[in-house]
Amino acid sequence: ISTKTFPQRIQYAGQRIAAMSDAQAQAFVRSFQGWQSVETFVAAVTEFLLPRPVSAERQAYYQAILLAGAPRYEWPSIANDAQAVGSRLRSLLRAIVKAPDYHLC
């Protein structure tokens, strides 16, 4: 990884994320055990995509992106709406792929 390839990797990952349909995003969310809890889901997805555990602050940051201002208790309803979960998951994944440690996998 270099200063030349890092932005290219982010761009490529962003293209793959943008190509994900709402139905695919919803299926991705539901593939994680405990997806009904935003805390459990974010912990699981960061464990899946990142090489090391993330701090509580970063977990909270990723949860805030995923919830997009909604209260935590609305997450199950959001996750059951393919369009809502699709846009929010794509935002979360874009934030994760911008993290330097994502590229260490």
Backbone hydrogen bonds in HBPLUS format (Angstrom, degrees):
<---DONOR---> <-ACCEPTOR-->    atom                        ^
c    i                          cat <-CA-CA->   ^        H-A-AA   ^      H-
h    n   atom  resd res      DA  || num        DHA   H-A  angle D-A-AA Bond
n    s   type  num  typ     dist DA aas  dist angle  dist       angle   num
A0006-PHE N   A0002-SER O   2.88 MM   4  5.84 155.8  1.94 154.7 159.6     1
A0009-ARG N   A0005-THR O   2.82 MM   4  6.03 152.1  1.89 156.4 163.8     2
A0010-ILE N   A0006-PHE O   3.09 MM   4  6.40 158.4  2.14 152.4 157.7     3
A0011-GLN N   A0007-PRO O   2.91 MM   4  6.11 158.0  1.95 145.9 152.2     4
A0012-TYR N   A0008-GLN O   2.87 MM   4  6.08 161.6  1.91 149.3 154.0     5
A0013-ALA N   A0009-ARG O   2.93 MM   4  6.10 168.3  1.95 150.2 153.7     6
A0014-GLY N   A0010-ILE O   2.85 MM   4  5.99 154.5  1.92 145.8 153.6     7
A0015-GLN N   A0011-GLN O   2.97 MM   4  6.25 147.2  2.08 145.9 154.2     8
A0016-ARG N   A0012-TYR O   3.06 MM   4  6.41 155.1  2.12 150.7 157.2     9
A0017-ILE N   A0013-ALA O   2.90 MM   4  6.15 156.0  1.95 151.1 158.1    10
A0018-ALA N   A0014-GLY O   2.90 MM   4  6.06 160.3  1.94 146.2 151.6    11
A0019-ALA N   A0015-GLN O   3.09 MM   4  6.24 139.0  2.26 138.2 148.4    12
A0020-MET N   A0017-ILE O   3.07 MM   3  5.35 155.6  2.13 107.8 115.5    13
A0025-ALA N   A0021-SER O   2.90 MM   4  6.17 155.4  1.96 149.6 156.8    14
A0026-GLN N   A0022-ASP O   2.91 MM   4  6.16 159.3  1.95 149.9 155.1    15
A0027-ALA N   A0023-ALA O   2.96 MM   4  6.16 156.6  2.01 144.4 150.9    16
A0028-PHE N   A0024-GLN O   2.86 MM   4  6.07 150.7  1.95 145.5 153.7    17
A0029-VAL N   A0025-ALA O   2.97 MM   4  6.28 162.4  2.00 153.0 156.6    18
A0030-ARG N   A0026-GLN O   2.99 MM   4  6.21 166.5  2.01 150.6 154.3    19
A0031-SER N   A0027-ALA O   3.02 MM   4  6.10 114.6  2.46 135.5 150.6    20
A0031-SER N   A0028-PHE O   3.13 MM   3  5.16 149.0  2.23  99.5 109.0    21
A0032-PHE N   A0029-VAL O   3.25 MM   3  6.01 170.1  2.26 120.4 123.2    22
A0035-TRP N   A0032-PHE O   3.27 MM   3  5.55 133.9  2.50 139.7 132.5    23
A0037-SER N   A0034-GLY O   3.14 MM   3  6.03 172.6  2.15 128.6 130.7    24
A0041-PHE N   A0037-SER O   2.85 MM   4  6.05 165.5  1.87 158.6 163.2    25
A0042-VAL N   A0038-VAL O   2.96 MM   4  6.02 171.3  1.97 149.4 151.9    26
A0043-ALA N   A0039-GLU O   3.04 MM   4  6.16 160.7  2.08 145.5 151.4    27
A0044-ALA N   A0040-THR O   2.93 MM   4  6.08 156.0  1.99 146.6 153.4    28
A0045-VAL N   A0041-PHE O   2.83 MM   4  6.08 164.0  1.86 159.2 163.3    29
A0046-THR N   A0042-VAL O   2.98 MM   4  6.03 159.8  2.02 148.5 153.7    30
A0047-GLU N   A0043-ALA O   3.02 MM   4  6.10 150.4  2.11 139.4 147.9    31
A0048-PHE N   A0044-ALA O   2.93 MM   4  6.10 147.0  2.04 142.7 152.0    32
A0049-LEU N   A0045-VAL O   2.95 MM   4  6.08 152.5  2.02 144.7 151.2    33
A0050-LEU N   A0046-THR O   2.87 MM   4  5.43 148.8  1.96 142.7 148.4    34
A0059-GLN N   A0055-SER O   2.93 MM   4  6.24 154.8  1.99 148.5 156.2    35
A0060-ALA N   A0056-ALA O   2.92 MM   4  6.14 159.8  1.97 146.1 151.2    36
A0061-TYR N   A0057-GLU O   2.93 MM   4  6.19 149.6  2.02 141.5 150.3    37
A0062-TYR N   A0058-ARG O   2.92 MM   4  6.17 163.0  1.95 152.8 155.9    38
A0063-GLN N   A0059-GLN O   2.86 MM   4  6.12 154.4  1.93 149.7 157.7    39
A0064-ALA N   A0060-ALA O   2.91 MM   4  6.10 155.4  1.97 145.8 152.2    40
A0065-ILE N   A0061-TYR O   3.08 MM   4  6.40 151.6  2.16 146.2 153.6    41
A0066-LEU N   A0062-TYR O   3.01 MM   4  6.23 163.3  2.04 148.2 152.6    42
A0067-LEU N   A0063-GLN O   2.83 MM   4  6.03 156.9  1.88 154.0 160.4    43
A0068-ALA N   A0064-ALA O   2.91 MM   4  5.84 139.0  2.08 139.2 149.3    44
A0070-ALA N   A0067-LEU O   2.98 MM   3  5.12 166.3  2.00 115.5 118.9    45
A0074-GLU N   A0071-PRO O   3.00 MM   3  5.70 162.3  2.03 120.9 126.6    46
A0075-TRP N   A0072-ARG O   3.02 MM   3  5.61 168.9  2.04 121.5 125.1    47
A0077-SER N   A0074-GLU O   3.08 MM   3  5.43 118.3  2.48 108.7 123.2    48
A0078-ILE N   A0074-GLU O   2.96 MM   4  6.23 158.9  2.01 156.9 163.9    49
A0079-ALA N   A0075-TRP O   2.79 MM   4  5.98 165.7  1.81 164.3 167.6    50
A0080-ASN N   A0076-PRO O   3.09 MM   4  6.24 132.4  2.33 135.5 146.9    51
A0080-ASN N   A0077-SER O   3.24 MM   3  5.13 132.1  2.48  91.9 104.5    52
A0081-ASP N   A0078-ILE O   3.03 MM   3  5.27 157.2  2.08 108.2 115.5    53
A0085-VAL N   A0081-ASP O   2.91 MM   4  6.07 175.9  1.91 172.0 173.1    54
A0086-GLY N   A0082-ALA O   2.87 MM   4  5.76 146.3  1.98 139.5 149.4    55
A0087-SER N   A0083-GLN O   3.26 MM   4  6.47 169.1  2.28 150.7 150.8    56
A0088-ARG N   A0084-ALA O   3.25 MM   4  6.37 162.8  2.28 146.6 151.7    57
A0089-LEU N   A0085-VAL O   2.79 MM   4  5.77 158.2  1.84 147.1 153.4    58
A0090-ARG N   A0086-GLY O   3.02 MM   4  6.14 162.6  2.05 148.3 153.3    59
A0091-SER N   A0087-SER O   3.12 MM   4  6.33 151.1  2.21 139.1 146.5    60
A0092-LEU N   A0088-ARG O   2.96 MM   4  6.26 158.3  2.01 147.8 153.7    61
A0093-LEU N   A0089-LEU O   2.81 MM   4  6.05 169.6  1.82 161.0 163.1    62
A0094-ARG N   A0090-ARG O   2.94 MM   4  6.08 154.7  2.01 144.8 151.6    63
A0095-ALA N   A0091-SER O   3.09 MM   4  6.34 152.0  2.17 144.8 151.9    64
A0096-ILE N   A0092-LEU O   2.95 MM   4  6.28 155.9  2.01 152.2 159.4    65
A0097-VAL N   A0093-LEU O   2.94 MM   4  6.15 165.1  1.96 154.3 157.3    66
A0098-LYS N   A0095-ALA O   3.30 MM   3  5.31 141.0  2.47  95.8 106.6    67
A0099-ALA N   A0096-ILE O   2.99 MM   3  5.34 155.0  2.05 110.0 118.0    68
A0102-TYR N   A0099-ALA O   3.03 MM   3  5.54 147.0  2.15 114.6 123.9    69
A0103-HIS N   A0100-PRO O   3.12 MM   3  5.68 138.6  2.30 112.3 121.4    70
A0104-LEU N   A0101-ASP O   3.12 MM   3  5.17 163.0  2.15 105.8 110.2    71
A0105-CYS N   A0102-TYR O   3.45 MM   3  6.04 170.1  2.46 114.2 116.0    72
